[in-house]
Amino acid sequence: MAIDLRNKIVVITGASGGIGREAALFFAKEGASVVFAARRGELLAELLDELKDTPGRHMSCPTDISKEEDVKTLVGETLKKYGRVDILVNNAAVSYVGRVADMNLERAKSALDINLFGTIKVTRCILPCMIKQRSGHIITVSSIIGRRGVPYRSIYCASKFGIEGFMESLRSETEKHNIAVSIIRPPSVKTDFSKKIKHDSKVTHHALDNLDPRTVARAIIDMAKRPRRELNMGLLAKGFLFLNGIFPLLFDKIIKER
Ligand SMILES: NC(=O)c1ccc[n+]([C@@H]2O[C@H](COP(=O)([O-])OP(=O)(O)OC[C@H]3O[C@@H](n4cnc5c(N)ncnc54)[C@H](OP(=O)(O)O)[C@@H]3O)[C@@H](O)[C@H]2O)c1
């Protein structure tokens, strides 16, 4: 039976735009109370205003997930207001494009500080409350290329592979506490994500599928209602992972830089 999301307390990182914003809208329509986190507070305030007629008691909390103090404030304010967290959606991330040979290490570190360590910080800070309440669901938005490295995306892939490994380990530790851990892997999605990319090399990276962010947001809601270990999204992307699983050497040849 599907879980009723009414009155659930949901924390979403990266809620100021794209997939996170759409997921916040859907959770609010389902009757959940949503905590929006991202760096651009003005966009979170607009979202809060847009949701004023929905039943939940929402809250915005401007947060840079790479900063420990911000994360502590996010979790502290959430627990002060609601006393619990039922669902955490780890969605915030930045992209990174460039050849390894051209890599700007500072930029690479900054992407890892957000995508990998930032997500770890938020999860680690919320976990004790889920353990105490003996329930919870952690949903992480990874990527199809969190399972297969591709040219020019080394640091982004490293961050997504890293967070997938972290979440798999976490799952094995939290089952006994009744905490579910899920991973969603979208292919390319029509958001501002790739427009914000600062390129370290003049390269073109190709989109696989091109989903509407609402499709991914709906998949997040569905995952919250019916928790599963993982979901690969998009037909082409599923084919991509399938092919890679059976013929990895052929796949290396297809995607290599020419
Ligand atoms: N778009 C795609 O093609 C695609 C494909 C596969 C997977 N994904 C994954 O989907 C998720 C959402 O991406 P999207 O496409 O919706 O991109 P987006 O529109 O660029 O949204 C990214 C969100 O992350 C937030 N964010 C970035 N850095 C942050 C930080 N340091 N602290 C807190 N929030 C931060 C941004 O808000 P602020 O700038 O306000 O902080 C924004 O709300 C990401 O995990 C991404 O890796 C995207």
Ligand as a Chemical Component Dictionary entry (heavy atoms), coordinates in Angstrom:
data_LIG
# 
_chem_comp.id                   LIG 
_chem_comp.type                 NON-POLYMER 
_chem_comp.pdbx_formal_charge   0 
_chem_comp.three_letter_code    LIG 
# 
loop_
_chem_comp_atom.comp_id 
_chem_comp_atom.atom_id 
_chem_comp_atom.alt_atom_id 
_chem_comp_atom.type_symbol 
_chem_comp_atom.charge 
_chem_comp_atom.model_Cartn_x 
_chem_comp_atom.model_Cartn_y 
_chem_comp_atom.model_Cartn_z 
_chem_comp_atom.pdbx_ordinal 
LIG N1  N1  N 0  19.671 18.316 -15.224 1  
LIG C1  C1  C 0  20.215 17.156 -15.562 2  
LIG O1  O1  O 0  20.510 16.912 -16.753 3  
LIG C2  C2  C 0  20.476 16.098 -14.501 4  
LIG C3  C3  C 0  20.708 14.776 -14.938 5  
LIG C4  C4  C 0  20.939 13.781 -13.989 6  
LIG C5  C5  C 0  20.939 14.094 -12.647 7  
LIG N2  N2  N 1  20.701 15.395 -12.254 8  
LIG C6  C6  C 0  20.729 15.670 -10.819 9  
LIG O2  O2  O 0  19.502 16.249 -10.445 10 
LIG C7  C7  C 0  19.690 17.071 -9.292  11 
LIG C8  C8  C 0  19.004 18.407 -9.493  12 
LIG O3  O3  O 0  19.536 19.052 -10.622 13 
LIG P1  P1  P 0  18.688 20.042 -11.559 14 
LIG O4  O4  O 0  18.770 19.501 -12.933 15 
LIG O5  O5  O -1 17.371 20.333 -10.963 16 
LIG O6  O6  O 0  19.649 21.311 -11.524 17 
LIG P2  P2  P 0  19.394 22.839 -11.084 18 
LIG O7  O7  O 0  18.159 23.356 -11.706 19 
LIG O8  O8  O 0  20.700 23.509 -11.374 20 
LIG O9  O9  O 0  19.176 22.708 -9.519  21 
LIG C9  C9  C 0  20.243 22.450 -8.645  22 
LIG C10 C10 C 0  19.810 22.882 -7.268  23 
LIG O10 O10 O 0  20.912 22.649 -6.370  24 
LIG C11 C11 C 0  21.096 23.813 -5.596  25 
LIG N3  N3  N 0  22.482 23.904 -5.131  26 
LIG C12 C12 C 0  23.610 23.947 -5.870  27 
LIG N4  N4  N 0  24.677 24.098 -5.061  28 
LIG C13 C13 C 0  24.202 24.127 -3.786  29 
LIG C14 C14 C 0  24.816 24.273 -2.515  30 
LIG N5  N5  N 0  26.143 24.439 -2.364  31 
LIG N6  N6  N 0  24.014 24.280 -1.406  32 
LIG C15 C15 C 0  22.671 24.137 -1.523  33 
LIG N7  N7  N 0  22.037 24.004 -2.701  34 
LIG C16 C16 C 0  22.810 24.006 -3.822  35 
LIG C17 C17 C 0  20.711 24.962 -6.507  36 
LIG O11 O11 O 0  20.297 26.093 -5.752  37 
LIG P3  P3  P 0  21.175 27.369 -5.390  38 
LIG O12 O12 O 0  21.985 27.713 -6.603  39 
LIG O13 O13 O 0  20.126 28.383 -5.030  40 
LIG O14 O14 O 0  22.004 26.954 -4.217  41 
LIG C18 C18 C 0  19.487 24.372 -7.200  42 
LIG O15 O15 O 0  18.341 24.555 -6.400  43 
LIG C19 C19 C 0  21.213 17.141 -9.089  44 
LIG O16 O16 O 0  21.594 16.240 -8.080  45 
LIG C20 C20 C 0  21.778 16.683 -10.419 46 
LIG O17 O17 O 0  23.063 16.091 -10.272 47 
LIG C21 C21 C 0  20.470 16.391 -13.142 48 
# 
loop_
_chem_comp_bond.comp_id 
_chem_comp_bond.atom_id_1 
_chem_comp_bond.atom_id_2 
_chem_comp_bond.value_order 
_chem_comp_bond.pdbx_ordinal 
LIG N1  C1  SING 1  
LIG C1  O1  DOUB 2  
LIG C1  C2  SING 3  
LIG C2  C3  SING 4  
LIG C2  C21 DOUB 5  
LIG C3  C4  DOUB 6  
LIG C4  C5  SING 7  
LIG C5  N2  DOUB 8  
LIG N2  C6  SING 9  
LIG N2  C21 SING 10 
LIG C6  O2  SING 11 
LIG C6  C20 SING 12 
LIG O2  C7  SING 13 
LIG C7  C8  SING 14 
LIG C7  C19 SING 15 
LIG C8  O3  SING 16 
LIG O3  P1  SING 17 
LIG P1  O4  DOUB 18 
LIG P1  O5  SING 19 
LIG P1  O6  SING 20 
LIG O6  P2  SING 21 
LIG P2  O7  DOUB 22 
LIG P2  O8  SING 23 
LIG P2  O9  SING 24 
LIG O9  C9  SING 25 
LIG C9  C10 SING 26 
LIG C10 O10 SING 27 
LIG C10 C18 SING 28 
LIG O10 C11 SING 29 
LIG C11 N3  SING 30 
LIG C11 C17 SING 31 
LIG N3  C12 SING 32 
LIG N3  C16 SING 33 
LIG C12 N4  DOUB 34 
LIG N4  C13 SING 35 
LIG C13 C14 SING 36 
LIG C13 C16 DOUB 37 
LIG C14 N5  SING 38 
LIG C14 N6  DOUB 39 
LIG N6  C15 SING 40 
LIG C15 N7  DOUB 41 
LIG N7  C16 SING 42 
LIG C17 O11 SING 43 
LIG C17 C18 SING 44 
LIG O11 P3  SING 45 
LIG P3  O12 DOUB 46 
LIG P3  O13 SING 47 
LIG P3  O14 SING 48 
LIG C18 O15 SING 49 
LIG C19 O16 SING 50 
LIG C19 C20 SING 51 
LIG C20 O17 SING 52 
# 
